[in-house]
Amino acid sequence: MRIYCCQNHVGQGLDEFVAKTESYPILTELSESEKLSTKCDYCEEPGLYLVADK
Ligand SMILES: [Zn+2]
């Protein structure tokens, strides 16, 4: 499972990840090029972080 989130939705992304996968989330900051092409899963802001299990 992969969740992209902006600064405002990092907490929400982490909570959702733990609730759905029951595993420990790893938060990764996206590269500059990924930030430009990725949107937050919760709003229209650019994605800054990826929540995933590896
Ligand atoms: Zn957002």
mmCIF file of the protein (N, C-alpha, C, O) and its ligand, coordinates in Angstrom:
data_MODEL
# 
_entry.id   MODEL 
# 
loop_
_entity.id 
_entity.type 
_entity.pdbx_number_of_molecules 
1 polymer     1 
2 non-polymer 1 
# 
_entity_poly.entity_id                      1 
_entity_poly.type                           'polypeptide(L)' 
_entity_poly.nstd_linkage                   no 
_entity_poly.nstd_monomer                   no 
_entity_poly.pdbx_seq_one_letter_code       MRIYCCQNHVGQGLDEFVAKTESYPILTELSESEKLSTKCDYCEEPGLYLVADK 
_entity_poly.pdbx_seq_one_letter_code_can   MRIYCCQNHVGQGLDEFVAKTESYPILTELSESEKLSTKCDYCEEPGLYLVADK 
_entity_poly.pdbx_strand_id                 A 
# 
loop_
_entity_poly_seq.entity_id 
_entity_poly_seq.num 
_entity_poly_seq.mon_id 
_entity_poly_seq.hetero 
1 1  MET n 
1 2  ARG n 
1 3  ILE n 
1 4  TYR n 
1 5  CYS n 
1 6  CYS n 
1 7  GLN n 
1 8  ASN n 
1 9  HIS n 
1 10 VAL n 
1 11 GLY n 
1 12 GLN n 
1 13 GLY n 
1 14 LEU n 
1 15 ASP n 
1 16 GLU n 
1 17 PHE n 
1 18 VAL n 
1 19 ALA n 
1 20 LYS n 
1 21 THR n 
1 22 GLU n 
1 23 SER n 
1 24 TYR n 
1 25 PRO n 
1 26 ILE n 
1 27 LEU n 
1 28 THR n 
1 29 GLU n 
1 30 LEU n 
1 31 SER n 
1 32 GLU n 
1 33 SER n 
1 34 GLU n 
1 35 LYS n 
1 36 LEU n 
1 37 SER n 
1 38 THR n 
1 39 LYS n 
1 40 CYS n 
1 41 ASP n 
1 42 TYR n 
1 43 CYS n 
1 44 GLU n 
1 45 GLU n 
1 46 PRO n 
1 47 GLY n 
1 48 LEU n 
1 49 TYR n 
1 50 LEU n 
1 51 VAL n 
1 52 ALA n 
1 53 ASP n 
1 54 LYS n 
# 
loop_
_struct_asym.id 
_struct_asym.entity_id 
A 1 
B 2 
# 
loop_
_chem_comp.id 
_chem_comp.type 
_chem_comp.mon_nstd_flag 
ALA 'L-peptide linking' y 
ARG 'L-peptide linking' y 
ASN 'L-peptide linking' y 
ASP 'L-peptide linking' y 
CYS 'L-peptide linking' y 
GLN 'L-peptide linking' y 
GLU 'L-peptide linking' y 
GLY 'peptide linking'   y 
HIS 'L-peptide linking' y 
ILE 'L-peptide linking' y 
LEU 'L-peptide linking' y 
LYS 'L-peptide linking' y 
MET 'L-peptide linking' y 
PHE 'L-peptide linking' y 
PRO 'L-peptide linking' y 
SER 'L-peptide linking' y 
THR 'L-peptide linking' y 
TYR 'L-peptide linking' y 
VAL 'L-peptide linking' y 
ZN  non-polymer         . 
# 
_pdbx_entity_nonpoly.entity_id   2 
_pdbx_entity_nonpoly.name        ? 
_pdbx_entity_nonpoly.comp_id     ZN 
# 
_pdbx_nonpoly_scheme.asym_id         B 
_pdbx_nonpoly_scheme.entity_id       2 
_pdbx_nonpoly_scheme.mon_id          ZN 
_pdbx_nonpoly_scheme.ndb_seq_num     1 
_pdbx_nonpoly_scheme.pdb_seq_num     101 
_pdbx_nonpoly_scheme.auth_seq_num    101 
_pdbx_nonpoly_scheme.pdb_mon_id      ZN 
_pdbx_nonpoly_scheme.auth_mon_id     ZN 
_pdbx_nonpoly_scheme.pdb_strand_id   A 
_pdbx_nonpoly_scheme.pdb_ins_code    . 
# 
loop_
_atom_site.group_PDB 
_atom_site.id 
_atom_site.type_symbol 
_atom_site.label_atom_id 
_atom_site.label_alt_id 
_atom_site.label_comp_id 
_atom_site.label_asym_id 
_atom_site.label_entity_id 
_atom_site.label_seq_id 
_atom_site.pdbx_PDB_ins_code 
_atom_site.Cartn_x 
_atom_site.Cartn_y 
_atom_site.Cartn_z 
_atom_site.occupancy 
_atom_site.B_iso_or_equiv 
_atom_site.pdbx_formal_charge 
_atom_site.auth_seq_id 
_atom_site.auth_comp_id 
_atom_site.auth_asym_id 
_atom_site.auth_atom_id 
_atom_site.pdbx_PDB_model_num 
ATOM   1   N  N  . MET A 1 1  ? 0.842  -1.190 0.000   1.00 0.00 ? 1   MET A N  1 
ATOM   2   C  CA . MET A 1 1  ? 0.000  0.000  0.000   1.00 0.00 ? 1   MET A CA 1 
ATOM   3   C  C  . MET A 1 1  ? 0.882  1.248  0.000   1.00 0.00 ? 1   MET A C  1 
ATOM   4   O  O  . MET A 1 1  ? 1.879  1.326  0.718   1.00 0.00 ? 1   MET A O  1 
ATOM   5   N  N  . ARG A 1 2  ? 0.496  2.203  -0.810  1.00 0.00 ? 2   ARG A N  1 
ATOM   6   C  CA . ARG A 1 2  ? 1.258  3.442  -0.890  1.00 0.00 ? 2   ARG A CA 1 
ATOM   7   C  C  . ARG A 1 2  ? 0.300  4.626  -0.801  1.00 0.00 ? 2   ARG A C  1 
ATOM   8   O  O  . ARG A 1 2  ? -0.691 4.691  -1.529  1.00 0.00 ? 2   ARG A O  1 
ATOM   9   N  N  . ILE A 1 3  ? 0.600  5.547  0.087   1.00 0.00 ? 3   ILE A N  1 
ATOM   10  C  CA . ILE A 1 3  ? -0.230 6.741  0.246   1.00 0.00 ? 3   ILE A CA 1 
ATOM   11  C  C  . ILE A 1 3  ? 0.651  7.962  0.048   1.00 0.00 ? 3   ILE A C  1 
ATOM   12  O  O  . ILE A 1 3  ? 1.699  8.104  0.678   1.00 0.00 ? 3   ILE A O  1 
ATOM   13  N  N  . TYR A 1 4  ? 0.206  8.834  -0.834  1.00 0.00 ? 4   TYR A N  1 
ATOM   14  C  CA . TYR A 1 4  ? 0.921  10.092 -1.023  1.00 0.00 ? 4   TYR A CA 1 
ATOM   15  C  C  . TYR A 1 4  ? 0.213  11.172 -0.236  1.00 0.00 ? 4   TYR A C  1 
ATOM   16  O  O  . TYR A 1 4  ? -1.016 11.241 -0.223  1.00 0.00 ? 4   TYR A O  1 
ATOM   17  N  N  . CYS A 1 5  ? 0.985  12.010 0.416   1.00 0.00 ? 5   CYS A N  1 
ATOM   18  C  CA . CYS A 1 5  ? 0.343  13.050 1.215   1.00 0.00 ? 5   CYS A CA 1 
ATOM   19  C  C  . CYS A 1 5  ? 1.150  14.341 1.198   1.00 0.00 ? 5   CYS A C  1 
ATOM   20  O  O  . CYS A 1 5  ? 2.365  14.340 1.001   1.00 0.00 ? 5   CYS A O  1 
ATOM   21  N  N  . CYS A 1 6  ? 0.434  15.441 1.412   1.00 0.00 ? 6   CYS A N  1 
ATOM   22  C  CA . CYS A 1 6  ? 1.060  16.750 1.526   1.00 0.00 ? 6   CYS A CA 1 
ATOM   23  C  C  . CYS A 1 6  ? 1.408  16.996 2.996   1.00 0.00 ? 6   CYS A C  1 
ATOM   24  O  O  . CYS A 1 6  ? 1.155  16.156 3.859   1.00 0.00 ? 6   CYS A O  1 
ATOM   25  N  N  . GLN A 1 7  ? 1.989  18.156 3.255   1.00 0.00 ? 7   GLN A N  1 
ATOM   26  C  CA . GLN A 1 7  ? 2.374  18.509 4.623   1.00 0.00 ? 7   GLN A CA 1 
ATOM   27  C  C  . GLN A 1 7  ? 1.194  18.401 5.590   1.00 0.00 ? 7   GLN A C  1 
ATOM   28  O  O  . GLN A 1 7  ? 1.353  17.935 6.718   1.00 0.00 ? 7   GLN A O  1 
ATOM   29  N  N  . ASN A 1 8  ? 0.018  18.830 5.149   1.00 0.00 ? 8   ASN A N  1 
ATOM   30  C  CA . ASN A 1 8  ? -1.150 18.869 6.026   1.00 0.00 ? 8   ASN A CA 1 
ATOM   31  C  C  . ASN A 1 8  ? -1.736 17.497 6.310   1.00 0.00 ? 8   ASN A C  1 
ATOM   32  O  O  . ASN A 1 8  ? -2.435 17.316 7.307   1.00 0.00 ? 8   ASN A O  1 
ATOM   33  N  N  . HIS A 1 9  ? -1.461 16.533 5.451   1.00 0.00 ? 9   HIS A N  1 
ATOM   34  C  CA . HIS A 1 9  ? -2.120 15.236 5.570   1.00 0.00 ? 9   HIS A CA 1 
ATOM   35  C  C  . HIS A 1 9  ? -1.171 14.099 5.921   1.00 0.00 ? 9   HIS A C  1 
ATOM   36  O  O  . HIS A 1 9  ? -1.523 12.928 5.779   1.00 0.00 ? 9   HIS A O  1 
ATOM   37  N  N  . VAL A 1 10 ? 0.021  14.434 6.374   1.00 0.00 ? 10  VAL A N  1 
ATOM   38  C  CA . VAL A 1 10 ? 0.973  13.385 6.774   1.00 0.00 ? 10  VAL A CA 1 
ATOM   39  C  C  . VAL A 1 10 ? 0.382  12.535 7.899   1.00 0.00 ? 10  VAL A C  1 
ATOM   40  O  O  . VAL A 1 10 ? 0.424  11.306 7.840   1.00 0.00 ? 10  VAL A O  1 
ATOM   41  N  N  . GLY A 1 11 ? -0.167 13.188 8.918   1.00 0.00 ? 11  GLY A N  1 
ATOM   42  C  CA . GLY A 1 11 ? -0.732 12.453 10.048  1.00 0.00 ? 11  GLY A CA 1 
ATOM   43  C  C  . GLY A 1 11 ? -1.874 11.561 9.628   1.00 0.00 ? 11  GLY A C  1 
ATOM   44  O  O  . GLY A 1 11 ? -1.980 10.420 10.077  1.00 0.00 ? 11  GLY A O  1 
ATOM   45  N  N  . GLN A 1 12 ? -2.728 12.077 8.768   1.00 0.00 ? 12  GLN A N  1 
ATOM   46  C  CA . GLN A 1 12 ? -3.864 11.301 8.274   1.00 0.00 ? 12  GLN A CA 1 
ATOM   47  C  C  . GLN A 1 12 ? -3.397 10.102 7.461   1.00 0.00 ? 12  GLN A C  1 
ATOM   48  O  O  . GLN A 1 12 ? -3.946 9.006  7.579   1.00 0.00 ? 12  GLN A O  1 
ATOM   49  N  N  . GLY A 1 13 ? -2.381 10.319 6.638   1.00 0.00 ? 13  GLY A N  1 
ATOM   50  C  CA . GLY A 1 13 ? -1.837 9.225  5.833   1.00 0.00 ? 13  GLY A CA 1 
ATOM   51  C  C  . GLY A 1 13 ? -1.251 8.123  6.696   1.00 0.00 ? 13  GLY A C  1 
ATOM   52  O  O  . GLY A 1 13 ? -1.467 6.939  6.439   1.00 0.00 ? 13  GLY A O  1 
ATOM   53  N  N  . LEU A 1 14 ? -0.507 8.519  7.724   1.00 0.00 ? 14  LEU A N  1 
ATOM   54  C  CA . LEU A 1 14 ? 0.085  7.526  8.627   1.00 0.00 ? 14  LEU A CA 1 
ATOM   55  C  C  . LEU A 1 14 ? -0.998 6.747  9.363   1.00 0.00 ? 14  LEU A C  1 
ATOM   56  O  O  . LEU A 1 14 ? -0.911 5.526  9.494   1.00 0.00 ? 14  LEU A O  1 
ATOM   57  N  N  . ASP A 1 15 ? -2.019 7.458  9.842   1.00 0.00 ? 15  ASP A N  1 
ATOM   58  C  CA . ASP A 1 15 ? -3.117 6.806  10.566  1.00 0.00 ? 15  ASP A CA 1 
ATOM   59  C  C  . ASP A 1 15 ? -3.840 5.806  9.670   1.00 0.00 ? 15  ASP A C  1 
ATOM   60  O  O  . ASP A 1 15 ? -4.140 4.690  10.094  1.00 0.00 ? 15  ASP A O  1 
ATOM   61  N  N  . GLU A 1 16 ? -4.117 6.208  8.431   1.00 0.00 ? 16  GLU A N  1 
ATOM   62  C  CA . GLU A 1 16 ? -4.829 5.327  7.514   1.00 0.00 ? 16  GLU A CA 1 
ATOM   63  C  C  . GLU A 1 16 ? -3.986 4.099  7.184   1.00 0.00 ? 16  GLU A C  1 
ATOM   64  O  O  . GLU A 1 16 ? -4.496 2.980  7.118   1.00 0.00 ? 16  GLU A O  1 
ATOM   65  N  N  . PHE A 1 17 ? -2.702 4.321  6.982   1.00 0.00 ? 17  PHE A N  1 
ATOM   66  C  CA . PHE A 1 17 ? -1.816 3.202  6.661   1.00 0.00 ? 17  PHE A CA 1 
ATOM   67  C  C  . PHE A 1 17 ? -1.820 2.170  7.785   1.00 0.00 ? 17  PHE A C  1 
ATOM   68  O  O  . PHE A 1 17 ? -1.966 0.974  7.531   1.00 0.00 ? 17  PHE A O  1 
ATOM   69  N  N  . VAL A 1 18 ? -1.661 2.620  9.007   1.00 0.00 ? 18  VAL A N  1 
ATOM   70  C  CA . VAL A 1 18 ? -1.622 1.707  10.156  1.00 0.00 ? 18  VAL A CA 1 
ATOM   71  C  C  . VAL A 1 18 ? -2.961 0.997  10.315  1.00 0.00 ? 18  VAL A C  1 
ATOM   72  O  O  . VAL A 1 18 ? -3.005 -0.201 10.594  1.00 0.00 ? 18  VAL A O  1 
ATOM   73  N  N  . ALA A 1 19 ? -4.055 1.743  10.136  1.00 0.00 ? 19  ALA A N  1 
ATOM   74  C  CA . ALA A 1 19 ? -5.383 1.155  10.289  1.00 0.00 ? 19  ALA A CA 1 
ATOM   75  C  C  . ALA A 1 19 ? -5.640 0.057  9.255   1.00 0.00 ? 19  ALA A C  1 
ATOM   76  O  O  . ALA A 1 19 ? -6.253 -0.964 9.566   1.00 0.00 ? 19  ALA A O  1 
ATOM   77  N  N  . LYS A 1 20 ? -5.169 0.273  8.032   1.00 0.00 ? 20  LYS A N  1 
ATOM   78  C  CA . LYS A 1 20 ? -5.482 -0.675 6.955   1.00 0.00 ? 20  LYS A CA 1 
ATOM   79  C  C  . LYS A 1 20 ? -4.493 -1.820 6.865   1.00 0.00 ? 20  LYS A C  1 
ATOM   80  O  O  . LYS A 1 20 ? -4.873 -2.938 6.518   1.00 0.00 ? 20  LYS A O  1 
ATOM   81  N  N  . THR A 1 21 ? -3.238 -1.563 7.169   1.00 0.00 ? 21  THR A N  1 
ATOM   82  C  CA . THR A 1 21 ? -2.230 -2.611 6.966   1.00 0.00 ? 21  THR A CA 1 
ATOM   83  C  C  . THR A 1 21 ? -1.764 -3.236 8.270   1.00 0.00 ? 21  THR A C  1 
ATOM   84  O  O  . THR A 1 21 ? -1.199 -4.329 8.270   1.00 0.00 ? 21  THR A O  1 
ATOM   85  N  N  . GLU A 1 22 ? -2.001 -2.538 9.398   1.00 0.00 ? 22  GLU A N  1 
ATOM   86  C  CA . GLU A 1 22 ? -1.522 -3.006 10.698  1.00 0.00 ? 22  GLU A CA 1 
ATOM   87  C  C  . GLU A 1 22 ? -0.027 -3.290 10.673  1.00 0.00 ? 22  GLU A C  1 
ATOM   88  O  O  . GLU A 1 22 ? 0.462  -4.167 11.386  1.00 0.00 ? 22  GLU A O  1 
ATOM   89  N  N  . SER A 1 23 ? 0.688  -2.547 9.850   1.00 0.00 ? 23  SER A N  1 
ATOM   90  C  CA . SER A 1 23 ? 2.145  -2.662 9.865   1.00 0.00 ? 23  SER A CA 1 
ATOM   91  C  C  . SER A 1 23 ? 2.757  -1.282 10.053  1.00 0.00 ? 23  SER A C  1 
ATOM   92  O  O  . SER A 1 23 ? 2.072  -0.262 9.986   1.00 0.00 ? 23  SER A O  1 
ATOM   93  N  N  . TYR A 1 24 ? 4.047  -1.278 10.287  1.00 0.00 ? 24  TYR A N  1 
ATOM   94  C  CA . TYR A 1 24 ? 4.716  -0.036 10.617  1.00 0.00 ? 24  TYR A CA 1 
ATOM   95  C  C  . TYR A 1 24 ? 4.960  0.783  9.356   1.00 0.00 ? 24  TYR A C  1 
ATOM   96  O  O  . TYR A 1 24 ? 5.584  0.289  8.417   1.00 0.00 ? 24  TYR A O  1 
ATOM   97  N  N  . PRO A 1 25 ? 4.480  2.025  9.315   1.00 0.00 ? 25  PRO A N  1 
ATOM   98  C  CA . PRO A 1 25 ? 4.652  2.844  8.109   1.00 0.00 ? 25  PRO A CA 1 
ATOM   99  C  C  . PRO A 1 25 ? 6.034  3.471  8.030   1.00 0.00 ? 25  PRO A C  1 
ATOM   100 O  O  . PRO A 1 25 ? 6.610  3.862  9.045   1.00 0.00 ? 25  PRO A O  1 
ATOM   101 N  N  . ILE A 1 26 ? 6.551  3.560  6.837   1.00 0.00 ? 26  ILE A N  1 
ATOM   102 C  CA . ILE A 1 26 ? 7.808  4.270  6.613   1.00 0.00 ? 26  ILE A CA 1 
ATOM   103 C  C  . ILE A 1 26 ? 7.505  5.512  5.782   1.00 0.00 ? 26  ILE A C  1 
ATOM   104 O  O  . ILE A 1 26 ? 6.927  5.434  4.698   1.00 0.00 ? 26  ILE A O  1 
ATOM   105 N  N  . LEU A 1 27 ? 7.902  6.630  6.310   1.00 0.00 ? 27  LEU A N  1 
ATOM   106 C  CA . LEU A 1 27 ? 7.629  7.909  5.659   1.00 0.00 ? 27  LEU A CA 1 
ATOM   107 C  C  . LEU A 1 27 ? 8.853  8.345  4.860   1.00 0.00 ? 27  LEU A C  1 
ATOM   108 O  O  . LEU A 1 27 ? 9.950  8.475  5.404   1.00 0.00 ? 27  LEU A O  1 
ATOM   109 N  N  . THR A 1 28 ? 8.653  8.566  3.581   1.00 0.00 ? 28  THR A N  1 
ATOM   110 C  CA . THR A 1 28 ? 9.752  8.968  2.710   1.00 0.00 ? 28  THR A CA 1 
ATOM   111 C  C  . THR A 1 28 ? 9.420  10.285 2.040   1.00 0.00 ? 28  THR A C  1 
ATOM   112 O  O  . THR A 1 28 ? 8.302  10.476 1.562   1.00 0.00 ? 28  THR A O  1 
ATOM   113 N  N  . GLU A 1 29 ? 10.374 11.189 2.002   1.00 0.00 ? 29  GLU A N  1 
ATOM   114 C  CA . GLU A 1 29 ? 10.148 12.439 1.281   1.00 0.00 ? 29  GLU A CA 1 
ATOM   115 C  C  . GLU A 1 29 ? 10.365 12.189 -0.202  1.00 0.00 ? 29  GLU A C  1 
ATOM   116 O  O  . GLU A 1 29 ? 11.343 11.554 -0.595  1.00 0.00 ? 29  GLU A O  1 
ATOM   117 N  N  . LEU A 1 30 ? 9.461  12.683 -1.014  1.00 0.00 ? 30  LEU A N  1 
ATOM   118 C  CA . LEU A 1 30 ? 9.567  12.480 -2.457  1.00 0.00 ? 30  LEU A CA 1 
ATOM   119 C  C  . LEU A 1 30 ? 10.697 13.323 -3.045  1.00 0.00 ? 30  LEU A C  1 
ATOM   120 O  O  . LEU A 1 30 ? 11.049 14.371 -2.503  1.00 0.00 ? 30  LEU A O  1 
ATOM   121 N  N  . SER A 1 31 ? 11.251 12.862 -4.143  1.00 0.00 ? 31  SER A N  1 
ATOM   122 C  CA . SER A 1 31 ? 12.258 13.653 -4.855  1.00 0.00 ? 31  SER A CA 1 
ATOM   123 C  C  . SER A 1 31 ? 11.586 14.850 -5.519  1.00 0.00 ? 31  SER A C  1 
ATOM   124 O  O  . SER A 1 31 ? 10.361 14.894 -5.637  1.00 0.00 ? 31  SER A O  1 
ATOM   125 N  N  . GLU A 1 32 ? 12.377 15.803 -5.944  1.00 0.00 ? 32  GLU A N  1 
ATOM   126 C  CA . GLU A 1 32 ? 11.813 17.016 -6.540  1.00 0.00 ? 32  GLU A CA 1 
ATOM   127 C  C  . GLU A 1 32 ? 10.936 16.706 -7.755  1.00 0.00 ? 32  GLU A C  1 
ATOM   128 O  O  . GLU A 1 32 ? 9.877  17.309 -7.929  1.00 0.00 ? 32  GLU A O  1 
ATOM   129 N  N  . SER A 1 33 ? 11.377 15.767 -8.591  1.00 0.00 ? 33  SER A N  1 
ATOM   130 C  CA . SER A 1 33 ? 10.594 15.453 -9.793  1.00 0.00 ? 33  SER A CA 1 
ATOM   131 C  C  . SER A 1 33 ? 9.304  14.714 -9.431  1.00 0.00 ? 33  SER A C  1 
ATOM   132 O  O  . SER A 1 33 ? 8.272  14.911 -10.072 1.00 0.00 ? 33  SER A O  1 
ATOM   133 N  N  . GLU A 1 34 ? 9.365  13.871 -8.411  1.00 0.00 ? 34  GLU A N  1 
ATOM   134 C  CA . GLU A 1 34 ? 8.157  13.164 -7.973  1.00 0.00 ? 34  GLU A CA 1 
ATOM   135 C  C  . GLU A 1 34 ? 7.136  14.127 -7.376  1.00 0.00 ? 34  GLU A C  1 
ATOM   136 O  O  . GLU A 1 34 ? 5.930  13.963 -7.559  1.00 0.00 ? 34  GLU A O  1 
ATOM   137 N  N  . LYS A 1 35 ? 7.633  15.127 -6.662  1.00 0.00 ? 35  LYS A N  1 
ATOM   138 C  CA . LYS A 1 35 ? 6.726  16.105 -6.049  1.00 0.00 ? 35  LYS A CA 1 
ATOM   139 C  C  . LYS A 1 35 ? 5.901  16.812 -7.112  1.00 0.00 ? 35  LYS A C  1 
ATOM   140 O  O  . LYS A 1 35 ? 4.717  17.086 -6.913  1.00 0.00 ? 35  LYS A O  1 
ATOM   141 N  N  . LEU A 1 36 ? 6.535  17.106 -8.241  1.00 0.00 ? 36  LEU A N  1 
ATOM   142 C  CA . LEU A 1 36 ? 5.852  17.850 -9.299  1.00 0.00 ? 36  LEU A CA 1 
ATOM   143 C  C  . LEU A 1 36 ? 4.773  17.020 -9.981  1.00 0.00 ? 36  LEU A C  1 
ATOM   144 O  O  . LEU A 1 36 ? 3.796  17.566 -10.494 1.00 0.00 ? 36  LEU A O  1 
ATOM   145 N  N  . SER A 1 37 ? 4.948  15.712 -9.987  1.00 0.00 ? 37  SER A N  1 
ATOM   146 C  CA . SER A 1 37 ? 4.019  14.863 -10.734 1.00 0.00 ? 37  SER A CA 1 
ATOM   147 C  C  . SER A 1 37 ? 3.068  14.083 -9.829  1.00 0.00 ? 37  SER A C  1 
ATOM   148 O  O  . SER A 1 37 ? 2.314  13.236 -10.308 1.00 0.00 ? 37  SER A O  1 
ATOM   149 N  N  . THR A 1 38 ? 3.098  14.361 -8.525  1.00 0.00 ? 38  THR A N  1 
ATOM   150 C  CA . THR A 1 38 ? 2.298  13.584 -7.581  1.00 0.00 ? 38  THR A CA 1 
ATOM   151 C  C  . THR A 1 38 ? 1.380  14.498 -6.790  1.00 0.00 ? 38  THR A C  1 
ATOM   152 O  O  . THR A 1 38 ? 1.787  15.566 -6.334  1.00 0.00 ? 38  THR A O  1 
ATOM   153 N  N  . LYS A 1 39 ? 0.144  14.067 -6.632  1.00 0.00 ? 39  LYS A N  1 
ATOM   154 C  CA . LYS A 1 39 ? -0.794 14.833 -5.810  1.00 0.00 ? 39  LYS A CA 1 
ATOM   155 C  C  . LYS A 1 39 ? -1.067 14.107 -4.506  1.00 0.00 ? 39  LYS A C  1 
ATOM   156 O  O  . LYS A 1 39 ? -0.999 12.881 -4.425  1.00 0.00 ? 39  LYS A O  1 
ATOM   157 N  N  . CYS A 1 40 ? -1.377 14.894 -3.493  1.00 0.00 ? 40  CYS A N  1 
ATOM   158 C  CA . CYS A 1 40 ? -1.816 14.349 -2.214  1.00 0.00 ? 40  CYS A CA 1 
ATOM   159 C  C  . CYS A 1 40 ? -3.069 13.488 -2.435  1.00 0.00 ? 40  CYS A C  1 
ATOM   160 O  O  . CYS A 1 40 ? -3.927 13.831 -3.248  1.00 0.00 ? 40  CYS A O  1 
ATOM   161 N  N  . ASP A 1 41 ? -3.167 12.368 -1.705  1.00 0.00 ? 41  ASP A N  1 
ATOM   162 C  CA . ASP A 1 41 ? -4.340 11.507 -1.841  1.00 0.00 ? 41  ASP A CA 1 
ATOM   163 C  C  . ASP A 1 41 ? -5.586 12.105 -1.182  1.00 0.00 ? 41  ASP A C  1 
ATOM   164 O  O  . ASP A 1 41 ? -6.690 11.594 -1.371  1.00 0.00 ? 41  ASP A O  1 
ATOM   165 N  N  . TYR A 1 42 ? -5.417 13.176 -0.416  1.00 0.00 ? 42  TYR A N  1 
ATOM   166 C  CA . TYR A 1 42 ? -6.546 13.721 0.347   1.00 0.00 ? 42  TYR A CA 1 
ATOM   167 C  C  . TYR A 1 42 ? -6.982 15.099 -0.120  1.00 0.00 ? 42  TYR A C  1 
ATOM   168 O  O  . TYR A 1 42 ? -8.077 15.551 0.215   1.00 0.00 ? 42  TYR A O  1 
ATOM   169 N  N  . CYS A 1 43 ? -6.128 15.774 -0.897  1.00 0.00 ? 43  CYS A N  1 
ATOM   170 C  CA . CYS A 1 43 ? -6.499 17.107 -1.364  1.00 0.00 ? 43  CYS A CA 1 
ATOM   171 C  C  . CYS A 1 43 ? -5.778 17.378 -2.684  1.00 0.00 ? 43  CYS A C  1 
ATOM   172 O  O  . CYS A 1 43 ? -5.178 16.472 -3.260  1.00 0.00 ? 43  CYS A O  1 
ATOM   173 N  N  . GLU A 1 44 ? -5.834 18.581 -3.147  1.00 0.00 ? 44  GLU A N  1 
ATOM   174 C  CA . GLU A 1 44 ? -5.266 18.929 -4.450  1.00 0.00 ? 44  GLU A CA 1 
ATOM   175 C  C  . GLU A 1 44 ? -3.847 19.474 -4.345  1.00 0.00 ? 44  GLU A C  1 
ATOM   176 O  O  . GLU A 1 44 ? -3.272 19.898 -5.347  1.00 0.00 ? 44  GLU A O  1 
ATOM   177 N  N  . GLU A 1 45 ? -3.289 19.467 -3.165  1.00 0.00 ? 45  GLU A N  1 
ATOM   178 C  CA . GLU A 1 45 ? -1.929 19.958 -3.001  1.00 0.00 ? 45  GLU A CA 1 
ATOM   179 C  C  . GLU A 1 45 ? -0.919 18.973 -3.591  1.00 0.00 ? 45  GLU A C  1 
ATOM   180 O  O  . GLU A 1 45 ? -1.215 17.783 -3.699  1.00 0.00 ? 45  GLU A O  1 
ATOM   181 N  N  . PRO A 1 46 ? 0.258  19.447 -3.972  1.00 0.00 ? 46  PRO A N  1 
ATOM   182 C  CA . PRO A 1 46 ? 1.296  18.523 -4.435  1.00 0.00 ? 46  PRO A CA 1 
ATOM   183 C  C  . PRO A 1 46 ? 1.689  17.561 -3.322  1.00 0.00 ? 46  PRO A C  1 
ATOM   184 O  O  . PRO A 1 46 ? 1.734  17.939 -2.152  1.00 0.00 ? 46  PRO A O  1 
ATOM   185 N  N  . GLY A 1 47 ? 1.975  16.314 -3.692  1.00 0.00 ? 47  GLY A N  1 
ATOM   186 C  CA . GLY A 1 47 ? 2.424  15.354 -2.689  1.00 0.00 ? 47  GLY A CA 1 
ATOM   187 C  C  . GLY A 1 47 ? 3.850  15.632 -2.269  1.00 0.00 ? 47  GLY A C  1 
ATOM   188 O  O  . GLY A 1 47 ? 4.712  15.897 -3.107  1.00 0.00 ? 47  GLY A O  1 
ATOM   189 N  N  . LEU A 1 48 ? 4.099  15.573 -0.981  1.00 0.00 ? 48  LEU A N  1 
ATOM   190 C  CA . LEU A 1 48 ? 5.469  15.785 -0.477  1.00 0.00 ? 48  LEU A CA 1 
ATOM   191 C  C  . LEU A 1 48 ? 6.060  14.505 0.083   1.00 0.00 ? 48  LEU A C  1 
ATOM   192 O  O  . LEU A 1 48 ? 7.275  14.311 0.053   1.00 0.00 ? 48  LEU A O  1 
ATOM   193 N  N  . TYR A 1 49 ? 5.208  13.636 0.593   1.00 0.00 ? 49  TYR A N  1 
ATOM   194 C  CA . TYR A 1 49 ? 5.676  12.431 1.269   1.00 0.00 ? 49  TYR A CA 1 
ATOM   195 C  C  . TYR A 1 49 ? 4.972  11.185 0.765   1.00 0.00 ? 49  TYR A C  1 
ATOM   196 O  O  . TYR A 1 49 ? 3.827  11.230 0.317   1.00 0.00 ? 49  TYR A O  1 
ATOM   197 N  N  . LEU A 1 50 ? 5.689  10.070 0.851   1.00 0.00 ? 50  LEU A N  1 
ATOM   198 C  CA . LEU A 1 50 ? 5.116  8.779  0.543   1.00 0.00 ? 50  LEU A CA 1 
ATOM   199 C  C  . LEU A 1 50 ? 5.105  7.937  1.819   1.00 0.00 ? 50  LEU A C  1 
ATOM   200 O  O  . LEU A 1 50 ? 6.124  7.797  2.496   1.00 0.00 ? 50  LEU A O  1 
ATOM   201 N  N  . VAL A 1 51 ? 3.947  7.387  2.129   1.00 0.00 ? 51  VAL A N  1 
ATOM   202 C  CA . VAL A 1 51 ? 3.826  6.451  3.240   1.00 0.00 ? 51  VAL A CA 1 
ATOM   203 C  C  . VAL A 1 51 ? 3.716  5.058  2.660   1.00 0.00 ? 51  VAL A C  1 
ATOM   204 O  O  . VAL A 1 51 ? 2.794  4.780  1.893   1.00 0.00 ? 51  VAL A O  1 
ATOM   205 N  N  . ALA A 1 52 ? 4.643  4.174  3.012   1.00 0.00 ? 52  ALA A N  1 
ATOM   206 C  CA . ALA A 1 52 ? 4.645  2.825  2.460   1.00 0.00 ? 52  ALA A CA 1 
ATOM   207 C  C  . ALA A 1 52 ? 5.280  1.875  3.460   1.00 0.00 ? 52  ALA A C  1 
ATOM   208 O  O  . ALA A 1 52 ? 5.761  2.298  4.512   1.00 0.00 ? 52  ALA A O  1 
ATOM   209 N  N  . ASP A 1 53 ? 5.281  0.597  3.132   1.00 0.00 ? 53  ASP A N  1 
ATOM   210 C  CA . ASP A 1 53 ? 5.818  -0.367 4.094   1.00 0.00 ? 53  ASP A CA 1 
ATOM   211 C  C  . ASP A 1 53 ? 7.282  -0.715 3.818   1.00 0.00 ? 53  ASP A C  1 
ATOM   212 O  O  . ASP A 1 53 ? 7.860  -1.558 4.505   1.00 0.00 ? 53  ASP A O  1 
ATOM   213 N  N  . LYS A 1 54 ? 7.882  -0.070 2.816   1.00 0.00 ? 54  LYS A N  1 
ATOM   214 C  CA . LYS A 1 54 ? 9.305  -0.274 2.573   1.00 0.00 ? 54  LYS A CA 1 
ATOM   215 C  C  . LYS A 1 54 ? 9.880  0.854  1.756   1.00 0.00 ? 54  LYS A C  1 
ATOM   216 O  O  . LYS A 1 54 ? 11.073 0.852  1.452   1.00 0.00 ? 54  LYS A O  1 
HETATM 217 ZN ZN . ZN  B 2 .  ? -3.322 16.974 1.401   1.00 0.00 2 101 ZN  A ZN 1 
# 
